[in-house]
């Protein structure tokens, strides 16, 4: 079985966890649909190879009532008929922001403008911050080889996460 390299760094620095939960709480007030955020989190986590976040966000989408067809085709969203134009714009922006070093113009005007066409400035800001935040979580989890599903098994981790959410004023 896989073993993490170390304790998740966010658990070593409660103030960092609190700050990340506070950022999430602020993003949640931006008016971006929850399903869109979760689809973006799932896609970014797939790109980054973060099994913890792929597992978590797929489960959250499923629990939220997302159809199985959508869950199964997030990685192929361009060719699947299950996504709205607004979701496609969000997913395109998420991929561009996640893969900044893959092209000379990391976030082309066409991708940004398509997202801006579907989301007002506050929602677009929430989308950009949400993409950035999931990239932080992915990088921490992948670097330290956190194991999918393990945090749910640890009473200490669950309590710590709940404490961090409470400190940040998040559900």
N, CA and C of each residue as an Amber inpcrd file, in Angstrom:
protein
   513
   0.8370000  -1.1870000   0.0000000   0.0000000   0.0000000   0.0000000
   0.8830000   1.2530000   0.0000000   0.4060000   2.2580000  -0.6870000
   1.1510000   3.5230000  -0.7170000   1.2200000   4.1410000   0.6770000
   2.3150000   4.7850000   0.9240000   2.5020000   5.5130000   2.1780000
   2.8690000   6.9540000   1.8480000   2.3000000   7.9170000   2.5790000
   2.6970000   9.3010000   2.3290000   4.1460000   9.5110000   2.7540000
   4.7910000  10.4450000   2.0990000   6.1750000  10.7740000   2.4610000
   6.2480000  11.4300000   3.8320000   5.2180000  12.1630000   4.1710000
   5.1940000  12.8970000   5.4380000   3.7560000  13.2610000   5.7620000
   3.5410000  13.7810000   6.9410000   2.2450000  14.3380000   7.2980000
   1.9460000  15.4640000   6.3290000   0.6960000  15.5870000   5.9410000
   0.3260000  16.6670000   5.0370000   0.7890000  17.9940000   5.6490000
   1.5720000  18.7830000   4.9150000   2.0940000  20.0430000   5.4580000
   1.0110000  20.9850000   5.9700000  -0.1600000  20.9590000   5.3650000
  -1.2380000  21.8150000   5.8590000  -1.6420000  21.4330000   7.2780000
  -1.4500000  20.1570000   7.6270000  -1.7620000  19.7120000   8.9820000
  -0.6670000  20.1110000   9.9680000   0.5180000  20.3910000   9.4700000
   1.6090000  20.8290000  10.3370000   1.5210000  22.3140000  10.6750000
   0.7870000  23.0490000   9.8510000   0.6580000  24.4960000  10.0230000
  -0.8150000  24.8700000  10.0550000  -1.4480000  24.7900000  11.2210000
  -2.8830000  25.0830000  11.3150000  -3.2570000  26.4610000  10.7480000
  -2.3960000  27.4340000  10.8830000  -2.7030000  28.7540000  10.3360000
  -2.7710000  28.7280000   8.8100000  -1.9640000  27.8800000   8.1940000
  -2.0180000  27.7300000   6.7400000  -3.3300000  27.0720000   6.3300000
  -3.7360000  26.0360000   7.0510000  -5.0080000  25.3750000   6.7560000
  -6.1610000  26.3550000   6.9400000  -6.1100000  27.1190000   8.0000000
  -7.1520000  28.1170000   8.2560000  -7.2080000  29.1290000   7.1080000
  -6.0530000  29.5550000   6.6370000  -6.0120000  30.5190000   5.5370000
  -6.5940000  29.9130000   4.2560000  -6.3030000  28.6490000   4.0080000
  -6.8370000  28.0050000   2.8110000  -8.3470000  27.8260000   2.9150000
  -8.8430000  27.4960000   4.0920000 -10.2840000  27.3960000   4.2810000
 -10.9390000  28.7750000   4.2070000 -10.2630000  29.8000000   4.7100000
 -10.7990000  31.1590000   4.6100000 -10.8720000  31.5990000   3.1470000
  -9.8670000  31.2500000   2.3500000  -9.9050000  31.5640000   0.9260000
 -11.0730000  30.8310000   0.2660000 -11.2710000  29.5640000   0.6150000
 -12.4090000  28.8150000   0.0680000 -13.7240000  29.4820000   0.4410000
 -13.8520000  29.9180000   1.6920000 -15.0850000  30.5770000   2.1340000
 -15.3290000  31.8640000   1.3430000 -14.2780000  32.6110000   1.0750000
 -14.4140000  33.8330000   0.2790000 -14.8390000  33.4990000  -1.1510000
 -14.2160000  32.4950000  -1.7280000 -14.5580000  32.0560000  -3.0900000
 -16.0250000  31.6310000  -3.1530000 -16.4880000  30.9340000  -2.1280000
 -17.8620000  30.4420000  -2.1050000 -18.8820000  31.5760000  -2.1310000
 -18.4760000  32.7740000  -1.8090000 -19.3730000  33.9390000  -1.8360000
 -19.3560000  34.6510000  -3.1840000 -18.6320000  34.0850000  -4.1510000
 -18.4680000  34.7380000  -5.4410000 -19.5590000  34.4670000  -6.4580000
 -20.5200000  33.6090000  -6.1390000 -21.6270000  33.3620000  -7.0410000
 -21.3590000  32.3350000  -8.1330000 -20.2170000  31.6880000  -8.0960000
 -19.9070000  30.6470000  -9.0760000 -20.6810000  29.3860000  -8.6880000
 -21.3860000  28.7500000  -9.6240000 -22.1400000  27.5390000  -9.2720000
 -21.2330000  26.4680000  -8.6520000 -21.7350000  25.8260000  -7.6140000
 -20.9640000  24.8010000  -6.9050000 -20.5430000  23.6660000  -7.8340000
 -21.4340000  23.2400000  -8.7080000 -21.0910000  22.1600000  -9.6250000
 -19.9400000  22.5710000 -10.5360000 -19.9430000  23.8030000 -10.9900000
 -18.8460000  24.2880000 -11.8350000 -17.5300000  24.2300000 -11.0720000
 -17.5290000  24.6880000  -9.8270000 -16.3060000  24.6280000  -9.0070000
 -15.8210000  23.1930000  -8.8750000 -16.7380000  22.2840000  -8.5840000
 -16.3510000  20.8940000  -8.3870000 -15.8350000  20.2570000  -9.6820000
 -16.4690000  20.5660000 -10.8190000 -15.9790000  20.0400000 -12.1020000
 -14.5740000  20.5560000 -12.3840000 -14.3520000  21.8290000 -12.1210000
 -13.0250000  22.4270000 -12.3120000 -12.0170000  21.7610000 -11.3820000
 -12.3870000  21.5640000 -10.1210000 -11.4740000  20.9250000  -9.1730000
 -11.1290000  19.5100000  -9.6140000 -12.1230000  18.7880000 -10.0990000
 -11.8680000  17.4300000 -10.5730000 -10.9290000  17.4490000 -11.7770000
 -11.1860000  18.3220000 -12.7430000 -10.3540000  18.3490000 -13.9540000
  -8.9190000  18.7660000 -13.6430000  -8.7430000  19.7940000 -12.8410000
  -7.3930000  20.2360000 -12.4800000  -6.6670000  19.1220000 -11.7390000
  -7.3600000  18.4430000 -10.8570000  -6.7490000  17.3520000 -10.0930000
  -6.3740000  16.1830000 -10.9930000  -7.1650000  15.9310000 -12.0260000
  -6.8020000  14.9020000 -13.0080000  -5.5120000  15.2930000 -13.7260000
  -5.4290000  16.5320000 -14.1610000  -4.2340000  17.0130000 -14.8610000
  -2.9980000  16.8680000 -13.9820000  -3.1380000  17.2390000 -12.7110000
  -2.0030000  17.2280000 -11.7910000  -1.7290000  15.8590000 -11.1740000
  -2.5790000  14.8850000 -11.4350000  -2.3640000  13.5450000 -10.8940000
  -2.5400000  13.4650000  -9.3920000  -3.4590000  14.2530000  -8.8470000
  -3.6960000  14.2530000  -7.3980000  -4.8380000  13.2920000  -7.0720000
  -4.4870000  12.0780000  -6.6660000  -5.5050000  11.0660000  -6.3900000
  -6.4080000  11.4600000  -5.2300000  -5.8670000  12.1590000  -4.2410000
  -6.6710000  12.6000000  -3.0990000  -7.8110000  13.4940000  -3.5850000
  -7.4740000  14.4780000  -4.4070000  -8.4780000  15.4440000  -4.8610000
  -9.3820000  14.8710000  -5.9440000  -8.8700000  13.9950000  -6.8030000
  -9.7330000  13.3360000  -7.7940000 -10.7970000  12.5370000  -7.0480000
 -10.3780000  11.7560000  -6.0780000 -11.2930000  10.9510000  -5.2770000
 -12.3150000  11.8340000  -4.5670000 -11.8450000  12.8570000  -3.8930000
 -12.7170000  13.7300000  -3.1010000 -13.7350000  14.4630000  -3.9750000
 -13.2840000  15.0710000  -5.0510000 -14.1910000  15.8870000  -5.8570000
 -15.1390000  15.0400000  -6.6960000 -14.7100000  13.8670000  -7.1200000
 -15.6320000  12.9610000  -7.8120000 -16.7470000  12.5230000  -6.8590000
 -16.3770000  12.2040000  -5.6240000 -17.3830000  11.8130000  -4.6330000
 -18.3290000  12.9680000  -4.3180000 -17.7820000  14.1800000  -4.1710000
 -18.6280000  15.3410000  -3.8800000 -19.5930000  15.6130000  -5.0270000
 -19.1220000  15.4920000  -6.2600000 -20.0070000  15.6750000  -7.4130000
 -21.1090000  14.6130000  -7.4280000 -20.7230000  13.3690000  -7.1770000
 -21.6910000  12.2840000  -7.1560000 -22.7330000  12.4990000  -6.0530000
 -22.2780000  12.8740000  -4.8610000 -23.1900000  13.1260000  -3.7410000
 -24.0990000  14.3170000  -4.0240000 -23.6220000  15.2520000  -4.8320000
 -24.4130000  16.4180000  -5.2020000 -25.3920000  16.1450000  -6.3330000
 -25.4140000  14.9120000  -6.8360000 -26.3710000  14.5430000  -7.8520000
 -25.8760000  14.6410000  -9.2860000 -24.5750000  14.8360000  -9.4800000
 -24.0330000  14.9000000 -10.8390000 -24.1680000  13.5390000 -11.5140000
 -24.6440000  13.5550000 -12.7420000 -24.8510000  12.3140000 -13.4960000
 -23.5250000  11.5950000 -13.7270000 -23.6050000  10.2830000 -13.7020000
 -22.4260000   9.4370000 -13.8950000 -21.7270000   9.7460000 -15.2240000
 -22.5060000  10.0170000 -16.2700000 -21.9240000  10.3260000 -17.5800000
 -21.0110000  11.5440000 -17.5140000 -21.3980000  12.5280000 -16.7390000
 -20.5690000  13.7290000 -16.5940000 -19.2820000  13.4060000 -15.8290000
 -19.4220000  12.6410000 -14.7520000 -18.2390000  12.2640000 -13.9620000
 -17.2360000  11.4850000 -14.8000000 -17.7530000  10.5850000 -15.6140000
 -16.8890000   9.6980000 -16.3900000 -16.2110000  10.4040000 -17.5670000
 -16.7050000  11.5780000 -17.9420000 -16.1750000  12.2310000 -19.1420000
 -15.5410000  13.5990000 -18.8880000 -15.3010000  13.9400000 -17.6370000
 -14.6950000  15.2460000 -17.3490000 -13.3620000  15.4090000 -18.0890000
 -12.5610000  14.3650000 -18.1230000 -11.2580000  14.4590000 -18.7940000
 -11.3990000  14.6540000 -20.3070000 -12.5580000  14.3010000 -20.8500000
 -12.8060000  14.4340000 -22.2910000 -13.9470000  15.4260000 -22.5480000
 -14.0320000  16.4550000 -21.7310000 -15.1490000  17.3980000 -21.7810000
 -15.3460000  18.0430000 -23.1530000 -14.2760000  18.2150000 -23.9170000
 -14.4080000  18.8580000 -25.2420000 -15.2640000  18.0160000 -26.1930000
 -15.1990000  16.7050000 -26.0360000 -15.8820000  15.7940000 -26.9480000
 -17.1440000  15.1680000 -26.3670000 -17.4600000  15.4550000 -25.1260000
 -18.6360000  14.8650000 -24.4840000 -19.7960000  15.8710000 -24.5110000
 -21.0020000  15.3950000 -24.7340000 -22.1500000  16.3050000 -24.8550000
 -22.7790000  16.7120000 -23.5250000 -22.1560000  16.3860000 -22.4080000
 -22.7910000  16.5340000 -21.1020000 -22.5130000  17.8400000 -20.3750000
 -21.8330000  18.7760000 -20.9970000 -21.4200000  19.9960000 -20.3170000
 -22.0050000  21.2220000 -20.9960000 -22.3700000  22.2000000 -20.1870000
 -22.9130000  23.4410000 -20.7310000 -21.7790000  24.2760000 -21.3260000
 -22.1380000  25.2740000 -22.1010000 -21.1230000  26.1650000 -22.6580000
 -20.3590000  26.8790000 -21.5470000 -21.0590000  27.2760000 -20.4860000
 -20.3980000  27.9430000 -19.3620000 -19.4130000  27.0050000 -18.6720000
 -19.7990000  25.7490000 -18.4660000 -18.8890000  24.7730000 -17.8500000
 -17.6810000  24.5270000 -18.7370000 -17.8960000  24.4610000 -20.0360000
 -16.7840000  24.2660000 -20.9800000 -15.8000000  25.4410000 -20.8960000
 -16.3300000  26.6520000 -20.7920000 -15.4660000  27.8320000 -20.6720000
 -14.6530000  27.7650000 -19.3810000 -15.2990000  27.3450000 -18.2930000
 -14.6020000  27.2230000 -17.0080000 -13.5340000  26.1360000 -17.0710000
 -13.8510000  25.0150000 -17.6910000 -12.8800000  23.9230000 -17.8100000
 -11.7000000  24.3240000 -18.6970000 -11.9620000  25.0400000 -19.7710000
 -10.8710000  25.5060000 -20.6400000  -9.9550000  26.4560000 -19.8790000
 -10.5480000  27.3740000 -19.1190000  -9.7340000  28.3030000 -18.3290000
  -8.9410000  27.5380000 -17.2740000  -9.5670000  26.5690000 -16.6350000
  -8.8830000  25.7650000 -15.6080000  -7.6760000  25.0440000 -16.1950000
  -7.8330000  24.4740000 -17.3750000  -6.7050000  23.7800000 -18.0030000
  -5.5930000  24.7620000 -18.3470000  -5.9350000  25.9220000 -18.8830000
  -4.9160000  26.9100000 -19.2480000  -4.1600000  27.4000000 -18.0190000
  -4.8840000  27.7280000 -16.9580000  -4.2430000  28.2380000 -15.7360000
  -3.3760000  27.1630000 -15.0890000  -3.8050000  25.9210000 -15.1670000
  -3.0420000  24.8170000 -14.5720000  -1.7820000  24.5080000 -15.3650000
  -1.8260000  24.7050000 -16.6590000  -0.6940000  24.3720000 -17.5300000
   0.0120000  25.6270000 -18.0410000   0.3380000  26.5290000 -17.1630000
   0.9190000  27.8230000 -17.5490000   2.1860000  27.7030000 -18.3970000
   2.9980000  26.7180000 -18.1580000   4.2810000  26.6230000 -18.8640000
   4.1890000  25.8500000 -20.1810000   3.0060000  25.4290000 -20.5660000
   2.8620000  24.5910000 -21.7650000   2.8220000  25.3670000 -23.0820000
   2.6860000  26.6800000 -23.0240000   2.6230000  27.4610000 -24.2640000
   3.1030000  28.8810000 -24.0120000   3.5390000  29.5690000 -25.0640000
   4.0670000  30.9250000 -24.9100000   3.0390000  31.9170000 -24.3610000
   1.7750000  31.7730000 -24.7630000   0.6920000  32.6230000 -24.2550000
  -0.1640000  31.7200000 -23.3680000   0.1850000  31.6150000 -22.0890000
  -0.4220000  30.6120000 -21.2160000  -1.9480000  30.6400000 -21.1500000
  -2.5120000  31.8350000 -21.0640000  -3.9680000  31.9670000 -21.0130000
  -4.3710000  32.8730000 -22.1780000  -4.6030000  32.2750000 -23.3400000
  -4.9270000  33.0720000 -24.5290000  -6.1960000  33.9070000 -24.3390000
  -6.2410000  35.0270000 -25.0260000  -7.4030000  35.9120000 -24.9440000
  -8.7000000  35.1650000 -25.2270000  -8.6930000  34.2900000 -26.2110000
  -9.9250000  33.5830000 -26.5850000 -10.4740000  32.7600000 -25.4140000
  -9.6020000  32.1050000 -24.6690000 -10.0420000  31.3000000 -23.5240000
 -10.5590000  32.2070000 -22.4180000  -9.8200000  33.2590000 -22.1240000
 -10.2360000  34.2000000 -21.0770000 -11.5570000  34.8760000 -21.4510000
 -11.6570000  35.3420000 -22.6770000 -12.8640000  36.0480000 -23.1230000
 -14.0890000  35.1450000 -23.1410000 -13.9040000  33.8860000 -23.4730000
 -15.0390000  32.9520000 -23.4410000 -15.5180000  32.7620000 -22.0110000
 -14.6060000  32.6470000 -21.0630000 -15.0130000  32.5440000 -19.6580000
 -15.7050000  33.8360000 -19.2110000 -15.1720000  34.9720000 -19.5970000
 -15.7570000  36.2680000 -19.2190000 -17.1410000  36.4530000 -19.8480000
 -17.3940000  35.7990000 -20.9410000 -18.7070000  35.8700000 -21.5900000
 -19.7760000  35.1600000 -20.7540000 -19.3710000  34.1480000 -19.9990000
 -20.3210000  33.3380000 -19.2330000 -20.4140000  33.7240000 -17.7550000
 -19.4130000  34.4110000 -17.2550000 -19.3720000  34.7270000 -15.8270000
 -19.1340000  36.2190000 -15.6440000 -19.8570000  36.8120000 -14.6800000
 -19.6000000  38.2200000 -14.4010000 -18.2390000  38.3510000 -13.7080000
 -17.8000000  39.5610000 -13.4690000 -16.4480000  39.7660000 -12.9510000
 -16.2260000  39.0770000 -11.5970000 -17.2080000  39.1330000 -10.7260000
 -17.0640000  38.4960000  -9.4090000 -16.9920000  36.9730000  -9.5560000
 -17.8510000  36.4020000 -10.3800000 -17.8140000  34.9550000 -10.6140000
 -16.4970000  34.5410000 -11.2700000 -16.0380000  35.3500000 -12.2170000
 -14.7720000  35.0520000 -12.8940000 -13.6150000  35.1100000 -11.8980000
 -13.6370000  36.1020000 -11.0150000 -12.6220000  36.1760000  -9.9640000
 -12.6650000  34.9450000  -9.0720000 -13.8730000  34.5120000  -8.7130000
 -14.0270000  33.3020000  -7.8870000 -13.4960000  32.0810000  -8.6330000
 -13.7490000  32.0170000  -9.9310000 -13.2590000  30.8970000 -10.7370000
 -11.7320000  30.8630000 -10.7650000 -11.1140000  32.0070000 -11.0040000
  -9.6440000  32.0730000 -11.0530000  -9.0420000  31.6990000  -9.6970000
  -9.6020000  32.2200000  -8.6140000  -9.1040000  31.8740000  -7.2800000
  -9.3310000  30.3990000  -6.9630000 -10.4590000  29.8630000  -7.3850000
 -10.7600000  28.4540000  -7.1430000  -9.7780000  27.5460000  -7.8810000
  -9.4730000  27.8990000  -9.1270000  -8.4790000  27.1400000  -9.9030000
  -7.1250000  27.1980000  -9.2040000  -6.7660000  28.3750000  -8.7360000
  -5.4800000  28.5500000  -8.0550000  -5.4160000  27.7450000  -6.7650000
  -6.4930000  27.7730000  -5.9930000  -6.5190000  27.0540000  -4.7220000
  -6.4110000  25.5460000  -4.9170000  -7.1330000  24.9910000  -5.8930000
  -7.0430000  23.5400000  -6.0940000  -5.6500000  23.1600000  -6.5840000
  -5.0040000  24.0340000  -7.3350000  -3.6210000  23.7630000  -7.7380000
  -2.6950000  23.7150000  -6.5200000  -2.9160000  24.5720000  -5.5390000
  -2.1110000  24.5210000  -4.3070000  -2.3180000  23.1760000  -3.6170000
  -3.5770000  22.7910000  -3.4160000  -3.8540000  21.5060000  -2.7570000
  -3.2220000  20.3500000  -3.5230000  -3.3470000  20.3600000  -4.8490000
  -2.7700000  19.2890000  -5.6640000  -1.2670000  19.2120000  -5.4690000
  -0.5950000  20.3260000  -5.4950000   0.8620000  20.3370000  -5.3900000
   1.3350000  19.8450000  -4.0280000   0.6250000  20.2170000  -2.9810000
   0.9690000  19.7320000  -1.6380000   0.7530000  18.2210000  -1.5610000
  -0.4040000  17.7600000  -2.0100000  -0.7290000  16.3330000  -1.9040000
   0.1620000  15.4530000  -2.7800000   0.4320000  15.8930000  -4.0060000
   1.2610000  15.0890000  -4.9120000   2.7050000  15.0440000  -4.4210000
   3.2330000  16.1860000  -4.0080000   4.6200000  16.2400000  -3.5470000
   4.8620000  15.3300000  -2.3530000   3.8860000  15.2930000  -1.4450000
   4.0540000  14.4960000  -0.2260000   3.4090000  13.1090000  -0.3380000
   2.9200000  12.7910000  -1.5360000   2.3110000  11.4890000  -1.8330000
   1.2000000  11.1160000  -0.8500000   0.3010000  12.0580000  -0.6360000
  -0.8520000  11.7560000   0.2100000  -1.6930000  10.6950000  -0.4820000
  -2.3400000   9.8510000   0.2890000  -3.0580000   8.6890000  -0.2350000
  -4.5610000   8.9760000  -0.2620000  -5.1650000   8.7270000  -1.4130000
  -6.6040000   8.9440000  -1.5670000  -7.3850000   8.1870000  -0.5040000
  -8.3450000   8.8700000   0.1020000  -9.2260000   8.2450000   1.0760000
  -8.6790000   8.1020000   2.4790000  -7.3770000   8.2670000   2.6570000
  -6.7750000   8.0400000   3.9770000  -7.2270000   9.0680000   5.0130000
  -7.4080000  10.3310000   4.5950000  -7.7920000  11.3500000   5.5710000
  -9.1440000  11.0210000   6.1980000 -10.0090000  10.3320000   5.4550000
 -11.3270000   9.9830000   5.9830000 -11.2250000   8.9220000   7.0790000
 -10.1520000   8.1460000   7.0730000  -9.9730000   7.0730000   8.0470000
  -9.3820000   7.5730000   9.3630000  -8.7760000   8.7330000   9.3450000
  -8.0910000   9.2570000  10.5140000  -8.9960000  10.2130000  11.2940000
  -9.3480000   9.8210000  12.4940000 -10.1710000  10.6830000  13.3450000
  -9.4440000  11.9980000  13.6090000  -8.1320000  11.9390000  13.7880000
  -7.3450000  13.1470000  14.0500000  -7.4110000  14.0890000  12.8480000
  -7.2650000  13.5450000  11.6460000  -7.3080000  14.3840000  10.4490000
  -8.6890000  14.9990000  10.2650000  -9.7450000  14.2000000  10.4600000
 -11.1060000  14.7320000  10.3180000 -11.3520000  15.8340000  11.3340000
 -10.9280000  15.6370000  12.5660000 -11.1160000  16.6490000  13.6050000
 -10.3320000  17.9040000  13.2700000  -9.1280000  17.7140000  12.7780000
  -8.2830000  18.8470000  12.4350000  -8.8810000  19.6540000  11.2940000
  -9.4350000  18.9570000  10.2780000 -10.0720000  19.6290000   9.1510000
 -11.3000000  20.3930000   9.6360000 -12.1020000  19.7870000  10.4750000
 -13.2830000  20.4690000  10.9980000 -12.8840000  21.6900000  11.8150000
 -11.8210000  21.5600000  12.6040000 -11.3250000  22.6950000  13.3880000
 -10.8650000  23.8220000  12.4700000 -10.1530000  23.4800000  11.4190000
  -9.6990000  24.4860000  10.4620000 -10.8620000  25.1800000   9.7830000
 -11.9000000  24.4130000   9.4210000 -13.0910000  25.0000000   8.8070000
 -13.7790000  25.9450000   9.7840000 -13.9190000  25.5010000  11.0310000
 -14.5780000  26.3340000  12.0410000 -13.8050000  27.6320000  12.2700000
 -12.4830000  27.5210000  12.3490000 -11.6510000  28.7120000  12.5690000
 -11.7930000  29.7020000  11.4170000 -12.0080000  29.1750000  10.2150000
 -12.1290000  30.0220000   9.0310000 -13.5840000  30.4550000   8.8000000
 -14.5090000  29.9250000   9.6090000 -15.9080000  30.2620000   9.4260000
 -16.5620000  29.5280000   8.2810000 -16.0230000  28.3480000   7.9420000
 -16.5530000  27.5380000   6.8500000 -17.3460000  26.3950000   7.4440000
 -18.4390000  26.0260000   6.8010000 -19.2790000  24.9090000   7.2450000
 -18.4600000  23.7400000   7.6830000
